[in-house]
């Protein structure tokens, strides 16, 4: 009995699931050492490949934040009272 075929996923391999899990872990923002531990690797090469693969999300995130700030600033009628100030 082949469970994968019974599920209608005849092309799916265990390694595919491992790859998906590693991509999701990298996308979560896990650090290199945590990602290596999750993957069971003691070599940084594989972990860095997964981190690099999800780096494209950084631009999407910063673009989304930029758009939110622009929308907020366009509707800002509080003057300087609504401005962000440095802390520290």
Secondary structure as UniProt FT lines:
FT   HELIX           3..6
FT   TURN            7..8
FT   TURN            10..11
FT   HELIX           14..27
FT   TURN            28..29
FT   HELIX           32..39
FT   HELIX           44..54
FT   HELIX           56..74
FT   HELIX           79..82
//
